[in-house]
Amino acid sequence: MNRFHSMIGQTAAAAVVAFGLVGGAAAQSTIKIGMVQPLTGAFAAAGTDVVNGAKIAVDEINAKGGVIGEKLELVIEDTKSNPTEAASVTEKLVVRDKVTVLMGASSSTATLAVMPKLMEYKVPMLVETSSSSKITTAGNPYIFRIAPPSEVEAAVFAKIVNKIGIKKADFLVVNNDWGRGTADEFTKVLKEKGISVGLVERMDQGAQDMNAQLTKLKGSGADTLFVTTAVEQLSLVLKQAAALGFNVRIITTGGSQNPDQLITNVGKAADGSWHLAFFAPWAPDATPSPAATKAFVAEWNKRGLPYGSLTSSFRGYDGIRAIAEAIKIAGKAEPEAIREAFWKVNILGLNGPIKFEKDGPKGQESGQSMPNVYLVKIENGKVVVPKI
Amino acid sequence: MAEFLQHLVNALVLGGTYALLGIGLTLIFGIMRIVNFTHGELFAFGAYFVYLFAMLLGFNFFIAFAIAVVGGCLLGAAIEFILLRPLRGADIETTMLVTIGAWIIMQNTELLVWGGVAKAITTPFPETPLVIGAISVSPLRVFVLVIALVLIGGTYALIHRTKLGMGMRATFQDSETAELMGLNIRGIYTATFSIGSGLAAAAGALLGPVFLAAPTMGDLASLKAFAIVILGGLGNITGATIGGFLLAIIEELGAGYISSGYRDAMGFLIIIAVLLVKPTGLFARAERIG
C-alpha cells in the first residue's frame, strides 16, 4: 500500500515537473492572441470560420519564424453567441491567459458587451466581423475594426441602388445591434434615393420560425426585402419565404452570409437572391491582391474546409495579419505598445488595404479600416458577380 | 383576411409538434412526478438522428424518421433505467437535479459529436409550395402536421384503449394503490419515460428538416414544452394538446400583429398570466387526483 502511494507520489511529481517545463517553455516563446468567437449557438458558423481563417494566418506567420522572434499562439474561447459569456471569457483571456491583444467578438452586441472590459484591462481588440456603427463611435480607444460598418455598406449600396430598380423596400433583421443598426443605415440611404421604406420586421437571434414575419411582409407589396442575419437564420428565411410562395427580391447584408453555404443549405430557394459580400473568392482576379487570395483559397481547400465559408473566414486571416503587423511595429508584445502600433499598420489584406482611420469622440477615437464591399447574386445555384 | 388565414395555417403546423413535445413532458410529470429537463435534448437527438441516417448514411428519409423515433424511445428507456430507477421514491428536487445534469451532459455530447455549426437536412418533398387560394404551405409542413396528428392520436389510443394505458392511468391516479393491485410500476415508469422521450424525439425529427439541427435547439424546445405543460395543467394530456396549439397560435399572431422581435416571449407572457389567474392550468379539472 505504501509502495503504491509512493509510486503515485513520484508519478505526480514527475508530471508536475514535466508540465511545469512545458508550460514555462510555451510562455517564453509565444505571443498569445485571445480569440473571442461564437463557436456554438446562433452565430456558430461565422465564429468557426473566423477561427479557421485565423489559424491559417498564424501557421503562415509561424512558418516564416513568427513575429519579433516569437511564435504566435491563439487562445480560443467560445462566447456561445451570448454577450454575457463574451464579456466573461474576455476577462478570462486577459486575466488568466495573459493575452496581450484580442480579436472578436463576431456579433455586434457581443463586441459592445466586451468593450468595457478592454477599457478596464487596457487591452486592444481587433474587430473582424461586427458592423454596428455604435462600436467605433462609443469612444473606446482599444477598438480597431477591419469590418465595414453598416453605414459604409449602405453607402456602397447607394451607388448601385438605382440600377437595381427598387421602388419600395422592407426589412427583416435579427433583433440585435447589428440588425437594427443595418435597418437604420439602409433606411437613410434608401430614403435619400427616393425609395419608400415599408415594414421593418425583427426576429430573435435564436428564432427558427419566421413564417409570421414573412406572412406579414408578403402582404406589404414591396418589391425588395433586405435581410440581415447570420447564415443559419438566413437559410431558414430563404426556405420559408419560398414555401410561402413569397417572390420578392431578397438582398442580404453583413458579409457573413456565405452565398455558397446558402446554396448548400437551401438549394433552389436561394436563386435570385442578392448578397453584399466583403470578399470575392469566386473571382480572385477582382480582389485587391489576386495572388494572396489564390494562396488563401488553396490553403483553405487543402485543409478540407468548406468552400462556402471563405467569405467569413478571410476576416480571421486579415485580422491576424493586421495584429501581427502591429506587434512587429510595436517591437514588443505589450498591450499599450500594440494599441499605439495599430495606428501605423498599413498592409494589403485580402479585402483591400488595412489602415485605421480615426472614428468617434476626440481623444478617445477607435480605429476603422475601410475595406471593399461586393454585391453578388445567386443564379441557378451559382454565385455570380453581376456587372452593374 | 388572407394574411390571417396564412398565420393560422402556420400556427397549425407548428402547433402539432408543440403538442407532441407537451404531451411527452406532461405524461412523464403526471405519472412519474419527475420534472424532466432531458426532454429538449431528446428533441435535439431526434433531429440529429434524422441527420445521421438520412444525410450521412444515405437512408430513405422516412426510414430515418422511424429510426429516430424508435431511437428516442430506447434512449428514454435507458435514461430511466440507469438514472431514474435507482432514485425511485427520492424527492422531486433530487430527480430534477439528476435530469438537469443529464441535460448538460447530453447537450455537450451533441456538441462534441456534431460541432457547434447547425446542420441542414434535406427531404424528398418538393420545394414548390402547395397553394390554396391566397394560402401557401410547403408539402414538408403538411407531412409534419399529418404525422404529428397521427402520433397524438396514437398516444390517446395507447392511453385509453390498451392495458398498458390503463396501468398508466391507474399509476397516475394513485401509484401506491396501483402497486398494491399487482401492477408492475417499474415497468410502467420505464414505458412512460420511453414513450414521452419518443414523442420529443419525434417532434425533433419532424422539425429538424423544417428548420436546422443545432446542439442548442433543445433549450428553447424544453422551455416551450414546460410552457405548454403549465398552460394545459400538469399531467393533463388533453390540456397539453390544446396548450401546444394555443402556444403556436399565440406566438404566430403575436409576431404577426404585435411585435415580431418578441415572438418567443409572447408565449411566456401568457404563461405568467395563466399562473396569476388560474395556477392549475387552463384545462385543469376540479376532480383530478394527484
Interface residues (C-beta under 8 A of the other chain):
Chain A: P38 L39 T40 G41 A44 A45 G47 T48 D78 N175 E201 R202 M203 D204 G206 A207 Q208 D209 N211 A212 Q213 T215 K216 K218 G219 E232 S235 L236 A242 A243 L244 G245 F246 T264 N265 V266 G267 K268 A269
Chain B: A2 E3 Q6 H7 N10 L14 L111 G115 G116 V117 A118 A120 T122 E127 P129 V131 S136 V137 S138 L140 R141 L207 F211 L212 A214 P215 T216 M217 L220 E251 E252 L253 G254 A255 G256 Y257 S259 S260 G261 Y262 R263 D264
